[in-house]
Amino acid sequence: MAMIQLRSFVNNPYQENTYILYDESKECVIIDPGMYTGAEQNSVTRFINALELKPVLLLNTHCHIDHVLGNKFVFDTYGLKPQFHEGELALLTAVPSYAPAQGFNYEPSPLPEVFLPESGSITFGNSELELLFAPGHSPAHLCFYSKAGKFLIGGDVLFYGSIGRTDLPGGNYDQLITSIREKLFSLPDETTVYPGHGQETNIGFERQYNPFLNR
């Protein structure tokens, strides 16, 4: 049975979690590359080189600046263009207009050649990730679920004891709560959630204790 291994890196001033998923085939997926400094870029490439991994997919859960800062670097280094839901494209193309105000010297991300659908799956190596469409924090946010690995790459939807903010352009509080209840809470309790910021959690804990969902 193929087992996905996972490594996380905390990047940029927003303390964003970048994830690398890989299996015994040595193919790997880079999700939400937030690398900004040379040191952050080096730690990711060192890890990939040390394990002799082959990056085959660049995925964005959504396209806020902290999750796409490293898109251009990944493209320059590995030739990969990002894949995300088309509903996030306006967010990506807006980043250069606000990056300087937030103090970032932003190198614009390449645009996708392939957009991801709201449902279905993507594969790499011997592994599969299911797509879960979970808008609310952003207009067309996707999460990536490994049924075999019992984990979810959750982006900025659900956090340990909290939820994604909804005060940014394209955010919608009611939509976010609905996404969590209908999409994420339909997963098994033991599903580990690896969020876009902060520590991991699991579906069962959040179902029972998350204050935003127990009102």
N, C-alpha and C positions, 0 to 999 in steps of 0.2 A: 504493500500500500504506500503510495507516495505521501510523504509528509512535508508540508511546507514549514520551512524554518523562517524565523522573523528576526530582524534586527532594527532597532529604532535609534534615531539620532535627533537630539534636540538642537534646533537651529534658529538663528536670527533673534532680534530683540523681542519678538513675540513668543519666544520659547515654543516654537512649533515643532511637532513631532513628524519627522520624515521616516518613512518605513521602506525597508528593502525586504522583499519576500523571495525566497529561493527554495529549490528542492534538489534532489539528488542528480537531476539532469544538468545542474550548474546554471541553468537559465534563471534569470532573476527579473523582478519587476520593481521599479522605483515609484513609490507613491508619495505625492505631495512634497517634491523636493524644495525645502525651504532654505537650502544652503545659501549663505550670503557672503561670508568672509572666505578668504583663501584657506584658512584653517578648517572651516566647516566643509568646504569642498574637498580638501585633502583627506579628511577623516573618512568621508564616504568612498572616495576612489581607492584609498588604502585598503578599506574593508573588502571592496569588490575584487581588487587585485590579489589580496592575500588568500581569498577563497577561490580564486580563479573563476569568478562568476561571469556570466555573459548577460548583460542587460538587454532585454528584448521588448520591454514595454515601459512607457512613462505614463502614469495615470495621475489625474488630479481629481480629488473628490469634489472640489469646487475651485473657484478661481480668484479668491481674495489674495492680496499681495503676499501674505506670509506663507501661502501654500504654493506659490508659483515662482518665488525668487530664484530658484535653482533650475527652472525649466530650460533657460538658454544654456546654462552650463552643461546640463545633461545632453542637450542637443549637440553642443560643440564637441563634447567628449565621446558620446556614444552614438550620435546620429539619430536619436529618437525624438520624434515630435509628440507632443502631449495628446492624450486621449481623454475626453470628458464629455458630458452631455452638452448638446448644442445650446441649451438654454443658459449656459454659463459663459458663452462667448463674449457677450457684452461686458461682463465683469472683467474678463481678461483684457479686452481692448481698452478698458478704462484705467487700468493700472498705471500706465505712464503719466496720466493726467494728475494723479494724486501722490505718486511715489515721492517726488521731490519734497513735497510738504511734510511727508513723514520721515524725511531725512535719508531716503534711500537713493543710491545711484543704481537705478534699475535698468538692466539690460532686457529689452522686450523679448518675451517668449515667442518662439515660432508658433504659428497657428496649426491646428490639427489638420491632418489629411483624413482622419477617421474620427467620427463622433460616436460616442457610446449611446445605446438605447436606454430606455427606462427600465427594461428588464432583460433577462437572458443571462449569458455568462461569457467570460473571457478565459482563455487558457494560456498557460505558459509551461514549458517543460512537460511534466507529467501531472500538472495540477490545474485546478479549475477554481475560479472565483465567480460567485453569483453577484449580479447587480441588484442593488436595492435603491429605488428612487425615493429620496427622503428630503424634499424641499422644505424650506422654512427659515433656515439660517441663511440660505442663498436660494436663488430661484430654481435651480435644477441640480441640487446636491445629490451625489451618488455615494453609497457605501458599498464596500466590497466584502462579501461573506464567503468564508471557507467552511463548507459543511463538514468536510473531512477533518479539518483542523480545529473546528469548533471555535472560530474566532471571527470577529468583524473589524475591518478597518473603517472606523466610524466618522472620520473627519470631524467637523464641528457641529454634529447633531446632538450627541449625548455625551456628557462628561460624568466623572465620579461625583455623584450628588448634585449634578447641575445639568444645564442644557446650553446649547449654542445661543449666542446673543442674536436678537432679531431686530436690532435698531440700525443695521447697516442697509444700504440700498438693496432691494430685493428680498429683504427679510420679512417674515410674517409669523407672528407668535402662534396663532391658532393653527396655522398650517404645520409648524414645527411639532407642536404637541400631537397633532393627528399623525404625522409621519412616524413619530416615536411609538405611539400606541399601536398603529396598524402595521408598520413594517418591522421595527426593531423588536417590539415586544411580542411579535409572532415567532421569534427565534427561541430555541431552547434556553432555559434558565442558565445552564452552565456555559453559554457562549461568552467568551472573553471579548470585551470591547476595547480596542486600541484607539483612543481618541486623537484628535488633532493637537491637543494640548493636555498636559498633565498626565496623571497616572492612569493605568488601565483600570477597568472595572468589569462587572459582568451583568448580563441581562437580569438575572434573578435578583441581585442586590438592588439594582435601580428600579425594578418593578415594585419592589417592596418598600424601599426607603427614599427614593428620589422625591424631594419636597415639591418639585414642579409638577409631578405626575400623580401625587397623592392628595390633590386638593378636592 
